[in-house]
Amino acid sequence: MDDADWKILGLLQTDGRATYARLAEAAGISTASAHDRVRKLEQRGVIKGYQALVSPRAVGAAVTASVAVSERGGATYMDARDRLIALQGVEECHSVAGDESFLLKVRAQSTVALERLVWNIRSIARIERTRTMIVLSTAAERRPVDPFPDPEPPPTAVQPGEEHPELSPG
């Protein structure tokens, strides 16, 4: 991806309704080129779709929380994951490394509704425990994906008996 693609993505992430003319102007390319680039970004799966961002608070989801979920040994990952994401109020479900199996982002109308959701999570077979953290305020959410620099090349391999050049004394 080049600079023009990143400029197009940056604008679309903040304004999904931007016209091709506006995208072209931001990227310094023709309107036809902007249209072609957007189509290619969609085909490659870089742009996954377009959607309205709804204010959770405006529709009654006043409580946001993160819920760490641990499974008992031998649990079937796919079954637990599918049951978790089927629960109303679960907005995100991430498989994580560490003591927990999943990290959920959930929303509820109240702490009473959040408690009911946590009990529903705990009632799923093989779920051992949950740890819930209620969000008090949100400084950043749904931030645009910024361009990543090209990855550094991997360090050169050191053969047995050789000293690593970066670790060798001056």
N, C-alpha and C positions, 0 to 999 in steps of 0.2 A: 504494500500500500504506500502511496506517495503522499506528499503534502496536500495535494488537491483532494484526495480521498478523505484524509483526516479533517480537512476544513468542512467538507460536506457532512461528514459524520458529526462533527462538533455542532454544526448548526441544526441538523435534524434531531439531535438529542435534546436540544433546548427548544426547538420549534418544529415538531413533526409535520406541520402544515406549510412549511416554507416552500415557496414556488421554485421551479427549476431555474427561473431567471435570478431569483435571490441566491440560490445555491451557486449558480455560475458566477455571479458577482463576487461572492465570498471566496470562492476558490480560484478566481482569476482565469476562468475557462469559458467556453461558449455554452449556451443553453443546451444545445444538442449533446455536447460532451457531458454536461452535468446529468442529463437524462440517461445517457448510456452508462455513466459511472454508477448511478444509483441502481439501475437495473442489474448491473454486474455485482454490486455489493449485495443486493437481495438474492441473486442466484447463488452466490458463494456462501450465503448464510451469515454474512457479517451483519446485515440488517435483518433482524428476525421478524419485524413487523412494526405496526404503528398502532398506538392506542391512546385513549384519553387518560390523563392522570387525574384520578378522583381524590378529593380531599377526604381522608378517612373520618376526620372529625365532623365534616359537613354532613356526612351520611350516618352519623351516630356511632362510629367506632372510636370512642374517646380514649380507650386504653390500648396501649401497644406494649408487648412484652417479648422477651427472648426466653425460650424454654429449651434447656438442655435435657436431652432424653437419653437414658441408659437402658440397654437391653440386657436380659439375662443371657448367659452363655448358651450357644446353640440356637439362638433366635434366627429366624429366616429374615434376612435383611430386606428383601424385596417385599415380603408380606407386610412387615412393620412399616416400611416406607410408604407403601400404597395406602395403608390404613390411615397413616398420619396425614398424608396430603388430601385424603378424602374428607377430613374433618372441616366443618365450616369454621372459619376464623383463622385457619393456618394459611398464611400468605406466602411463606418461604419455608423450604425444607432442605437442609444441607447435611450431607454425610460428612462427619468430621473425625479427625484423628484425636486420640486422647482417651480420657476416661468415659466420655459420653459417645454415643453412636450418632446422634443427630442434634442439630441446632435448628430450632424453629423460630420464625418470626410470626407472631400471632397478633390478632386484633380482636377486641371485644367491646361491647357497649359499656360495660361497667366491670368493677372488680368481682361482682357476683357472677357475671357472665364469664369472666376470665377463670374464676375458680371452677365453674362447671366445665369449661373447655379443658382445663388441666386434669380434672377427674376423668373426662372422656379419653384423654391421652393415656392416663395411667391404667385405664380399663382395657387397653389393647393387650392381647396375649403377649407374653414375654417382655413387656416393658417393666423394668425393675424399679426405676425411680426417675423423678424429674427434678429439675432445679429451675425456678422461675425468677426472672429479673424484670421488674416493671420499669418501663422507660418513663423517666420524669420529664425530659425534654429532648428534642431532636435538633442537633446543630446542622446535620447534613443528611440528606436522604435522596436516593436515586441520582447520584452525581454522574455527570457524563464520563464515559471512558476516555481517558486522555491517550495520546499517542505514546507508545512504548518505544524506547530507544532500541536500536538493533542489539541483539544479545552479544555479549563479549564471547570471543572464541574460547573454547575450553582450554584449560592449562595443558601444556605439553606433558605427555606421560614421562615419568621418570623410570628408567630401567633399574632392575635390581643392582645394587652396588654403586649407583650414581647418587650424587647429592642433588637435591631439588634446587634449581637456580634461584628461586625466590626466597629460599630459606637458608641459603649458604651465607656464611659470614663474609661481609664486605670485601 
